[in-house]
Amino acid sequence: MPHPFVTVSTPHVGLSGHWLAYVESGDVFIADLTNPPGWPELPQKDITFVGSRLYPLVSPSGLLVANTYIGPDLDLKGIRISRNDQSGVETLVTPPSRQTSGSDRAIGWFPGEDSLLIMQSDPDREYSIIHADGTGKRPLGISGVNAFVTVALSPTGRFVAVAGHGTASIGGDTSRTITIHDLATGRPVRSLLVDQPVYRVLWSPDERFLAYNPPTERFDLAIVELATEAETVLLNIPGLILRSVWANTPPAP
């Protein structure tokens, strides 16, 4: 990719593979990945104009980008939705609070883009579903889910994969277990014991696979086929992957 990503943080690619959002110098930029080959740089635009941001999350259509305002005005901290049109129009989906942690973030869009799965951590970690217009919020509805460090919403919004219990010893079965819950009932429907402890987990667009990153140096990225539970290491490079995204192949220009 021609754009130098040395100075950017928390990049995210939307499910369609069309749009890439990232933070640079505190602003959220969005780039079109379908630009014609040979361009010296991705066509990009700044879509936030106030404050410093983190954790952009592109909606399935690419029209919206959830992100977290982290400062400098502490009274404005919270999760926001920005438009992919440089209008500067935003929706604040969590009440502004001086106490809001900078690690609060949106972690999943529901189909229809009317709701988000979010994580807040003030004073304790809490997963919730919130309307995209900020008018309503409810708990995720899965018993004990707030004790887990990674929660992933499936693309259809039907399932949630949960892993990384906060009290699990690294290497034990608990740290290597991914549990899939039916979001409608909150009940577990599947449990997978993988080779390594789970740091992050994500769904494939067709929900046939899960991918995960371990916090160890054995490898960096593996996928698990749900039908067979076969596990394949995809990537093994120095360092730790902090954020992975599974998207469709970008559409042709």
Stockholm file with secondary structure:
# STOCKHOLM 1.0

chainA/1-253         MPHPFVTVSTPHVGLSGHWLAYVESGDVFIADLTNPPGWPELPQKDITFVGSRLYPLVSPSGLLVANTYIGPDLDLKGIRISRNDQSGVETLVTPPSRQTSGSDRAIGWFPGEDSLLIMQSDPDREYSIIHADGTGKRPLGISGVNAFVTVALSPTGRFVAVAGHGTASIGGDTSRTITIHDLATGRPVRSLLVDQPVYRVLWSPDERFLAYNPPTERFDLAIVELATEAETVLLNIPGLILRSVWANTPPAP
#=GR chainA/1-253 SS CCSCCSSCEEEEECTTSSEEEEEETTEEEEEETTCCTTCSSCCEEECCCSSEEEEEEECTTSSEEEEEEEESCGGGCEEEEEETTSCCCEEECSCCCTTCCTTCEEEEECTTSSEEEEEECSSSCEEEEEETTSSCEEECCCTTGGGEEEEEECTTSSEEEEEEETTCCTTSTGGGEEEEEETTTCCEEEEEECSSCCSEEEECTTSSEEEEECSSSSCSEEEEETTTCCEEEEECCSSCCCCCCCCCCCCCC
#=GC SS_cons         CCSCCSSCEEEEECTTSSEEEEEETTEEEEEETTCCTTCSSCCEEECCCSSEEEEEEECTTSSEEEEEEEESCGGGCEEEEEETTSCCCEEECSCCCTTCCTTCEEEEECTTSSEEEEEECSSSCEEEEEETTSSCEEECCCTTGGGEEEEEECTTSSEEEEEEETTCCTTSTGGGEEEEEETTTCCEEEEEECSSCCSEEEECTTSSEEEEECSSSSCSEEEEETTTCCEEEEECCSSCCCCCCCCCCCCCC
//
